[in-house]
Amino acid sequence: MEFNVKKLASDAGVFFSRAMQFTEEKLGQAEKTELDAHFENLLARADCTKNWTEKILRQTEVLLQPNPSARVEEFLYEKLDRKVPSRVTNGELLAQYMTEAASDFGPGTPYGKTLIKVGETQRRLGAAEREFIRSASISFLTPLRNFLEGDWRTISKERRILQNRRLDLDACKARLKKAKAAEAKAAAEHELRLTQSEFDRQAEVTRLLLEGISSTHVNHLRCLHEFVESQTNYYAQCYQFMLDLQKQLGSSKGEIFSGTFVGNAESASPAGVTSPPAAAATLPAVPTIPVVPTIVGVPNTVAEAVLNPNEVKPPASGTRRARVLYDYEAADSTELALLADEMITVYSLPGMDPDWLIGERGNQKGKVPVTYLELLS
């Protein structure tokens, strides 16, 4: 017990001495041992690395999990060293709702069929998102956390020790200046040599740790490349999934409309209006666009059925240039296959579905989907 009291009194004296030295330095009443310029640069570089690593880590967490409540939950599970429960992604939840809706509306109906196709794509998007989050967490977030919770804590601890050693050293220098008697000077000089040795040794330890920041940058650079690769693969998968879905919907659009809306149009036609088959049968030999009765809100699919793009002539005015955004594979002989980034001439004809245009490339001609084009002036 006596030993503990003495140690407590000694520690209190050291603390008081450091506090006095620190206060006098802040007030400009005491000298401060300055570190060399290289050491100061290492300290500034370490602080900069720590600050930006924290910001990048936090924002990447927001990118991967926008829901703040979910992030808090994951943080608590991590601190409790427990496995984070699997969470359904938004895409997978949307796929579930679409599939259930298709079951209620009828999976054989045009709307039900489309809901099933879109739902399956959403499920694949959700699975790709889950894999991207898992990969990014392992290859990018974990190394950043390890630096902040491991290497940086060690560096901070050694820097605090170095700060205390410097305060002790400057306090000894101050006592040596104030010493008058020869014995007091001798004791102060001996204490100064000891504190100087401890300060130099701690400065070397801290310097080595700070120089290790360069290795940290190399490691984080490698992790950043892996993160970019994971993100590239994720967006490439999403692009391919949506492209496949767009092709499925584009190829089935005419079938869906012809199976539903045309039948409704025929039954709803008022008396005295020529029916679509009769209009098709009375087409003249010269390739012109027939005038087919149109019901408001119903696509004029009969006009498309009788339209042969290879026989029509472009209008005198109204043609435009367009750049192809994606590759497109023609579903039949009436469509024009497209290659991404190529330039074609497009125009519309009376009675055409507004989602389609006539496209020309040299001697080739056919229908093209508007969603695959960027119309230019």
Secondary structure, DSSP 8 states (H G I E B T S, - for coil): -HHHHHHHHHHHHHHHHHHHHHHHHHTT-S------HHHHHHHHHHHHHHHHHHHHHHHHHHHH---HHHHHHHHHHHHTT--------HHHHHHHHHHHHHHHH-TTSHHHHHHHHHHHHHHHHHHHHHHHHHHHIIIIIHHHHHIIIIIHHHHHHHHHHHHHHHHHHHHHHHHHHH--SHHHHHHHHHHHHHHHHHHHHHHHHHHHHHHTHHHHHHHHHHHHHHHHHHHHHHHHHHHHHHHHHHHHHHHHHHHHHHHHHHHHHHHH--TT---HHHHHHT--SS---------TTS--HHHHHH--TTT----SS--EEEEE-S-B--SSTTB--B-TT-EEEEE--TT--TTEEEEEETTEEEEEEGGGEEE--
